[in-house]
Amino acid sequence: MFGKSGKLGSSSSKGIVTIDPYSLKTYQFNNNSFEVATPKELYKNSFYISYIQTKDLIASTVDVNRNVTDEDLQDAIEIKAYDELGLDGEIEYSIFYFESDKQEGDEKIFNVIAVDKTSLTDIFSEVKDINYIDYVTTAPLLFKSLYQKSFLTPEKTDCFIYLHKDDAFVTIYQNGEHVFSKSIRYSLKNISDTFSKELGKRVSEEDFYKMLASSGLQNKNNTYQQQLMKLFGEVFVYINDVVSYAKRAHKLDEIHQIFLGTEIGNVSGLEEYCFNYVNISTQKLEFKIAKNSDDVWVDPIHTLLALSAQEFQLHPDDNFNISIFKRPPPFRQRSSGKLVQVVTMSFILSMLYPAYQFIYESIFLQQELKEFNAKHQNLVQISSKRKVDLAKVVKLQKNVDLKLLEKNKDLNFRTKLLEEIYTKKVSYPMKAKILTDLFAKITDHNSKVISIENIDKEMIINVESSKDKYITELMKDLAEYSQYDVSTELIEKDENRTIYQSAIKVGLHVK
């Protein structure tokens, strides 16, 4: 694995080695001290940890129905991730997730992070002389170690902003758990290029970084100063928009504090700018864990890597480990080691055909390993395709449900319309027949109809007669028929004409 010279050949230390695959900086953290180191100066049995930047991952949220069982949860989330995050069905991803505190009705909300496994080889291609990396995580998840190690309390909602040279990102934690991450375009390189473009002359990246590290955002050159104010004003206006969006999308009542750091160290005035534009208390992303912190400046990312490594060693959990460079198990636990043990025991016990047994078993196991690897790759491709197909079926089912809902609405409308048509065709002729009978009875009792008011299933018939007893006898006659409900409040006499009048209310038993 490692060379025989230098500390790599030693086994006397079990420190932590933090690796940045982008800047290629490597630190050894041992005995509570940091030191810059090259691969030849590292102990081979140290714990190696690295990370990938936010721009190289896909982060979002998905919702899953509460009725999904624990056994089916992972498949349900992966299917949702392929559908809603736009993942390529031909690519194998490392997908990890954790449940959000925010819930919506019958749905559980999960924070999901997906990493293209094939891209890891490219990201770590420049990391030389280090064959194994025990743990690889993502930049947004590094901040969880601050809560696990009690540097921060989980009661607050915290925002972390970090500016790499070739990336920048905003991450938010609530109750000590990751809820939001987004890579933003204002990396230090982007800021440097924009500064030169707006200035109208080329300032090298290294000179720009040195200028920020030495004088911060207050520059003696008035032209430089104006460009810096304008440029960082745009940076934090953009960051304020990202933070505001995150608060709305994740229903965050308040963000209590911002921690701001950069790959080039402290930039004087940066926190004040952030506070002025985002209006949230801002402080440096600086947590000292080494006894030599005053002597050796360490990129905050490496501090977080060291803390994450310590936590992993105390509580090993490979669920969020995306390393494809893990060291092999001890020789005796490997297939080849077991084979050697079998061959050795066979030699000791029988001393028969040792060479034959060794060659036979070696060829057999290697062939079997190749077959299993081929089957595994085939199953991975089939699984990815099935997940994409299932996501399409789920989407199609939603469309069918929507169309069925529209058809049901149309059916209900037509049913109601037919009922109304039936009422008009059947009920109205029945009313007409009953009215004919009523008019005949009124005439039989020496009365006549003055006017009729039709209110739904009720009619008010205004009648008049020369004697009040005719009207009284009419009402008694009507009351004997079950199809009528008859009532009147009074019978009045018209003094001018010696005529009696009454408003008879008749209820018709018509369906």
C-alpha positions in Angstrom: 0.0 0.0 0.0 2.6 2.6 1.1 6.3 3.0 0.7 8.7 1.6 3.3 10.5 4.9 4.0 9.3 7.7 6.3 6.4 7.6 8.6 4.3 5.6 6.2 6.2 2.5 7.1 5.5 3.0 10.8 2.6 1.5 12.8 3.2 3.4 16.0 0.5 6.1 15.4 -3.2 6.1 14.7 -3.9 9.7 13.9 -6.3 11.2 11.5 -5.4 12.3 8.0 -7.6 14.9 6.3 -7.5 15.1 2.5 -8.9 17.9 0.3 -9.0 16.3 -3.3 -9.5 19.8 -4.8 -6.7 21.8 -3.2 -4.6 18.7 -2.6 -3.9 19.9 0.9 -3.3 17.1 3.5 -3.1 17.5 7.2 -2.1 15.0 9.9 -4.1 15.4 13.1 -2.4 13.6 15.9 -2.0 14.2 19.7 -4.4 17.1 19.4 -2.1 18.9 16.9 -2.4 19.7 13.2 0.6 19.6 10.8 0.8 20.0 7.1 2.0 16.7 5.7 2.9 14.9 2.4 1.9 11.3 1.8 5.4 10.1 2.6 5.1 11.7 6.1 1.9 9.9 7.0 1.3 6.9 9.1 -0.1 4.0 7.1 -2.5 3.0 9.9 -4.0 6.5 10.4 -7.7 7.1 9.7 -8.0 8.7 6.3 -11.0 11.0 5.6 -12.0 13.3 2.7 -15.1 14.9 1.2 -16.7 16.2 -2.0 -17.9 19.7 -2.6 -21.5 20.7 -2.9 -21.3 21.3 -6.6 -20.6 17.6 -7.2 -23.7 16.4 -5.5 -27.5 16.7 -5.9 -29.5 17.7 -2.8 -33.2 18.1 -2.5 -36.3 16.9 -0.6 -38.8 14.2 -1.4 -42.1 13.3 0.2 -43.2 9.7 0.9 -46.6 8.5 2.1 -46.7 7.5 5.8 -48.2 4.1 4.8 -44.9 3.0 3.2 -43.4 0.3 5.5 -39.8 0.5 6.8 -38.8 -2.4 4.6 -40.0 -0.5 1.5 -38.9 3.0 2.5 -35.4 2.9 0.9 -36.8 1.7 -2.5 -39.6 4.3 -2.3 -37.2 7.1 -1.6 -34.8 6.0 -4.4 -37.6 5.8 -6.9 -38.8 9.3 -5.9 -35.2 10.6 -6.2 -34.7 9.2 -9.7 -38.0 10.8 -10.7 -38.0 14.2 -9.0 -34.2 14.8 -8.9 -33.8 13.9 -12.6 -31.2 11.2 -12.0 -29.9 9.2 -14.9 -31.2 5.6 -14.9 -27.9 4.4 -16.5 -25.7 5.8 -13.7 -25.2 4.2 -10.3 -25.6 6.7 -7.4 -24.9 6.7 -3.8 -28.2 7.9 -2.3 -28.5 8.7 1.4 -31.4 10.4 3.2 -32.7 11.4 6.6 -36.1 12.4 7.8 -37.0 16.0 8.2 -38.8 17.4 11.2 -41.3 19.1 8.8 -44.2 16.9 7.9 -47.2 17.6 5.6 -50.4 15.7 6.2 -50.1 12.1 5.1 -46.6 12.7 3.8 -43.1 12.3 5.4 -40.5 14.7 4.2 -36.9 13.4 3.6 -33.7 15.3 2.8 -32.0 13.4 0.0 -28.4 13.6 -1.3 -27.3 11.8 -4.4 -23.7 11.4 -5.6 -22.7 9.9 -9.0 -20.2 7.1 -8.1 -18.4 7.3 -11.3 -17.5 11.0 -10.7 -15.6 10.1 -7.5 -12.8 8.5 -9.5 -12.4 11.8 -11.4 -12.5 14.0 -8.3 -9.8 11.9 -6.5 -7.7 11.4 -9.6 -5.1 13.9 -8.5 -4.7 12.4 -5.0 -1.4 10.6 -5.4 0.4 8.1 -3.2 -2.7 7.5 -1.0 -4.3 4.2 -2.0 -7.0 4.0 0.6 -9.5 6.5 2.1 -11.6 5.1 5.0 -14.3 7.7 4.9 -15.6 10.1 2.2 -18.5 12.4 3.0 -20.0 15.6 1.6 -19.3 19.2 2.5 -22.8 20.0 3.8 -22.8 17.0 6.2 -19.4 17.9 7.8 -21.2 20.5 10.0 -23.1 17.8 11.9 -19.9 17.1 13.8 -20.2 20.5 15.4 -23.4 19.4 17.1 -22.2 15.9 17.9 -19.1 17.4 19.6 -21.1 20.1 21.4 -19.5 23.0 19.8 -23.0 24.2 18.8 -26.3 23.5 20.5 -29.1 22.0 18.4 -31.8 24.3 19.8 -30.9 27.0 17.2 -31.3 27.1 13.5 -27.8 27.8 12.0 -26.7 28.8 8.5 -23.2 28.0 7.2 -21.7 29.8 4.3 -18.3 28.6 2.9 -16.3 30.0 -0.1 -14.0 27.5 -1.7 -11.7 28.6 -4.5 -13.7 26.6 -7.0 -17.1 26.3 -5.2 -19.2 28.0 -2.7 -22.3 26.8 -0.8 -25.0 27.6 1.7 -26.1 25.0 4.3 -28.7 25.2 6.9 -29.1 23.0 10.0 -32.2 22.9 12.3 -32.2 21.0 15.6 -28.8 19.7 14.8 -29.9 18.2 11.5 -29.2 19.1 7.9 -32.3 20.6 6.1 -30.9 22.6 3.1 -27.8 22.8 0.9 -27.1 24.7 -2.3 -24.0 25.3 -4.3 -23.8 29.0 -5.4 -21.9 30.6 -8.3 -19.8 33.0 -6.2 -16.7 30.8 -5.6 -13.5 32.7 -4.8 -12.3 32.0 -8.4 -15.5 33.5 -9.8 -15.2 36.5 -7.5 -11.6 37.0 -8.6 -12.4 36.7 -12.3 -15.3 39.1 -12.0 -13.1 41.6 -10.1 -10.6 41.6 -12.9 -13.3 41.9 -15.5 -15.0 44.9 -13.8 -11.6 46.5 -13.1 -10.6 46.3 -16.7 -7.2 44.7 -16.0 -6.0 41.3 -15.1 -5.2 40.6 -11.4 -4.0 37.0 -10.8 -6.0 34.8 -8.6 -3.1 34.4 -6.1 -2.6 38.1 -5.9 -6.3 38.6 -5.4 -6.4 36.1 -2.6 -3.4 37.6 -0.9 -5.0 41.0 -1.1 -8.2 39.8 0.5 -6.2 37.9 3.2 -4.1 40.9 4.0 -6.4 43.9 3.7 -9.9 42.3 3.6 -12.6 44.4 2.1 -10.9 47.7 3.0 -8.4 48.6 0.4 -6.1 51.6 0.2 -6.6 51.7 -3.6 -9.8 53.7 -4.1 -10.6 52.0 -7.4 -10.1 48.5 -5.9 -12.2 49.5 -2.9 -15.1 50.5 -5.0 -15.0 47.3 -7.0 -14.8 45.2 -3.9 -17.8 47.0 -2.3 -19.9 46.5 -5.5 -18.8 42.9 -6.0 -19.4 41.7 -2.4 -22.6 43.6 -2.3 -23.8 41.5 -5.2 -22.5 38.3 -3.5 -24.5 38.9 -0.4 -27.7 40.1 -2.1 -27.6 36.7 -3.9 -26.9 34.8 -0.7 -29.8 36.7 1.0 -32.1 35.5 -1.8 -30.9 31.9 -1.3 -31.5 32.1 2.5 -34.9 33.7 2.0 -35.9 30.9 -0.4 -34.7 28.2 2.1 -36.7 29.7 4.9 -39.9 29.7 2.8 -39.4 26.3 1.2 -38.6 24.6 4.6 -40.9 26.7 6.7 -38.2 28.0 9.0 -39.4 30.6 11.4 -36.0 32.1 12.0 -32.3 31.6 11.3 -30.5 32.6 14.5 -26.9 32.9 13.3 -24.6 32.6 10.3 -21.1 31.1 10.3 -19.0 32.3 7.4 -15.6 30.9 6.3 -13.3 30.8 3.3 -10.6 28.5 2.0 -8.1 31.4 2.1 -8.6 32.2 5.8 -10.1 35.3 7.5 -11.2 38.1 5.2 -11.6 41.2 7.3 -15.0 42.9 7.0 -16.7 39.9 5.4 -18.9 39.1 8.4 -20.0 42.8 8.6 -21.0 42.7 5.0 -23.0 39.6 5.4 -24.8 41.0 8.4 -25.6 44.3 6.6 -27.2 42.5 3.6 -28.7 39.3 5.2 -29.6 40.9 8.5 -28.6 37.8 10.5 -26.0 37.8 13.2 -22.8 36.6 11.5 -19.5 35.3 12.9 -16.4 33.5 11.6 -16.5 29.8 10.9 -13.7 29.1 13.3 -13.6 26.3 15.8 -10.2 25.6 17.4 -9.6 21.9 18.3 -5.8 21.8 18.2 -3.4 22.9 20.8 -1.2 24.5 18.1 -4.1 26.4 16.5 -2.2 29.7 17.1 0.8 28.4 15.3 -0.7 26.6 12.3 -3.6 28.0 10.3 -5.9 25.2 9.2 -8.7 25.5 6.6 -12.0 25.1 8.5 -12.9 22.2 6.2 -10.0 20.2 7.6 -11.1 21.0 11.2 -14.6 19.7 10.4 -13.0 16.6 8.7 -11.0 15.9 11.9 -14.1 16.2 14.0 -16.1 14.0 11.7 -13.4 11.3 11.7 -13.4 11.3 15.5 -17.1 10.9 15.6 -17.0 8.1 13.1 -14.3 6.3 15.1 -16.5 6.5 18.2 -19.8 5.6 16.4 -19.0 3.8 13.1 -21.8 4.3 10.7 -21.3 3.6 7.0 -24.7 4.8 5.9 -23.3 8.2 4.9 -19.9 6.9 3.7 -19.5 7.2 -0.1 -15.9 6.1 -0.3 -15.0 3.7 -3.1 -11.4 3.6 -1.9 -11.8 1.7 1.3 -8.9 -0.4 2.4 -9.4 -4.2 2.2 -10.1 -6.2 5.3 -7.2 -7.9 7.2 -5.6 -10.6 5.1 -7.1 -13.5 7.2 -10.6 -12.1 6.5 -10.2 -11.9 2.7 -11.0 -14.7 0.4 -7.4 -15.2 -0.5 -6.4 -15.2 3.2 -9.0 -17.8 4.0 -7.8 -19.8 1.0 -4.2 -19.7 2.4 -5.4 -20.8 5.8 -7.3 -23.8 4.2 -4.3 -24.7 2.1 -2.0 -24.5 5.1 -4.2 -26.6 7.3 -4.6 -29.1 4.5 -0.8 -29.3 4.1 -0.3 -29.8 7.9 -3.0 -32.4 8.2 -2.4 -34.4 5.1 0.6 -33.1 3.2 -1.2 -34.3 0.1 -1.4 -32.4 -3.1 -0.7 -28.9 -1.6 0.2 -27.3 -4.9 -2.8 -28.8 -6.6 -5.2 -27.7 -3.9 -3.8 -24.1 -3.9 -3.9 -23.7 -7.7 -7.4 -25.2 -7.8 -8.9 -23.1 -5.1 -7.2 -19.9 -6.4 -8.6 -20.4 -9.9 -12.0 -21.4 -8.6 -12.4 -18.4 -6.2 -11.2 -15.9 -8.7 -13.6 -17.2 -11.3 -16.4 -17.1 -8.8 -15.5 -13.5 -7.8 -15.6 -12.4 -11.5 -19.0 -14.0 -11.9 -20.4 -12.4 -8.8 -19.0 -9.0 -9.9 -20.6 -9.4 -13.4 -23.9 -10.4 -11.8 -23.7 -7.4 -9.4 -23.1 -4.9 -12.2 -26.0 -6.5 -14.2 -28.3 -6.3 -11.2 -27.3 -2.6 -10.5 -28.3 -1.7 -14.1 -31.6 -3.7 -13.9 -32.4 -2.1 -10.5 -31.7 1.4 -11.9 -33.9 0.8 -15.0 -36.7 -0.7 -12.8 -36.6 2.4 -10.6 -36.9 4.7 -13.6 -39.7 2.6 -15.1 -41.6 2.5 -11.7 -41.2 6.3 -11.4 -42.8 6.6 -14.9 -45.7 4.3 -13.8 -46.3 6.3 -10.7 -46.4 9.5 -12.7 -48.8 7.9 -15.3 -51.0 6.7 -12.4 -51.3 10.2 -11.1 -52.4 11.4 -14.6 -55.0 8.6 -14.8 -56.3 9.5 -11.4 -56.7 13.2 -12.5 -58.6 12.1 -15.6 -60.8 9.8 -13.6 -61.6 12.7 -11.3 -62.7 14.8 -14.3 -64.8 12.0 -15.7 -66.6 11.6 -12.3 -67.3 15.3 -12.2 -68.8 15.0 -15.7 -70.9 12.0 -14.7 -72.3 13.7 -11.7 -73.3 16.7 -13.8 -75.1 14.5 -16.4 -76.9 12.5 -13.7 -78.2 15.7 -12.1 -79.3 17.0 -15.5 -81.2 13.8 -16.3 -83.0 14.0 -12.9 -84.1 17.6 -13.6 -85.4 16.6 -17.0 -87.3 13.7 -15.5 -88.8 16.0 -12.9 -90.0 18.4 -15.6 -91.4 15.6 -17.8 -93.2 13.6 -15.0 -93.9 16.0 -12.1 -95.3 18.9 -14.1 -98.1 17.0 -15.9 -99.2 15.6 -12.5 -99.4 19.1 -11.1 -101.5 20.2 -14.1 -104.0 17.3 -13.5 -104.3 18.2 -9.8 -104.9 21.9 -10.7 -107.8 20.8 -13.0 -109.4 18.9 -10.1 -109.0 21.8 -7.8 -110.6 24.3 -10.2 -113.6 21.9 -10.6 -114.1 21.7 -6.9 -113.9 25.5 -6.5 -116.5 25.9 -9.2 -118.8 23.2 -7.5 -118.8 25.3 -4.3 -120.0 28.5 -6.0 -116.5 30.1 -5.9 -114.1 31.3 -8.4 -110.3 31.7 -8.6 -109.0 35.2 -8.6 -105.3 34.4 -8.8 -102.7 31.6 -8.2 -99.2 31.8 -6.7 -97.0 28.7 -7.3 -94.2 28.2 -4.7 -92.3 24.9 -5.3 -94.8 22.2 -4.1 -97.2 24.6 -2.6 -99.8 26.9 -4.2 -101.7 29.9 -2.8 -105.2 30.1 -4.5 -107.0 33.4 -4.0 -110.8 32.7 -4.3 -114.0 34.7 -3.8 -117.6 33.7 -3.3 -120.9 35.4 -2.5 -121.1 33.6 0.9 -118.4 32.7 3.4 -120.0 29.2 3.9 -119.2 28.3 0.3 -115.5 28.8 1.0 -115.7 27.0 4.3 -117.4 24.0 2.6 -114.7 24.1 -0.1 -111.9 23.8 2.4 -113.7 20.9 4.2 -114.1 19.1 0.8 -110.4 19.6 0.0 -109.3 18.4 3.4 -110.9 15.0 2.7 -108.4 14.3 -0.1 -105.0 12.9 1.0 -103.2 14.6 -1.9 -103.8 18.0 -0.4 -102.7 19.9 2.7 -105.2 22.7 3.0 -105.0 25.8 5.3 -106.2 29.4 5.4 -105.7 32.2 7.9 -109.0 34.0 7.4 -112.0 34.8 5.2 -112.5 38.5 4.5 -115.6 40.4 3.3 -115.3 43.0 0.6 -117.7 45.6 1.9 -117.9 47.4 -1.5 -119.1 44.4 -3.4 -120.6 42.1 -0.7 -118.1 39.5 -1.7 -116.1 37.1 0.5 -112.4 36.5 -0.2 -109.8 34.0 1.1 -106.2 32.9 0.4 -106.2 29.1 0.5 -102.8 27.5 0.9 -102.7 24.1 -0.8 -99.8 21.7 -0.4 -99.6 19.2 -3.3 -98.2 15.7 -2.6 -96.3 15.5 -5.8 -93.0 13.7 -6.1 
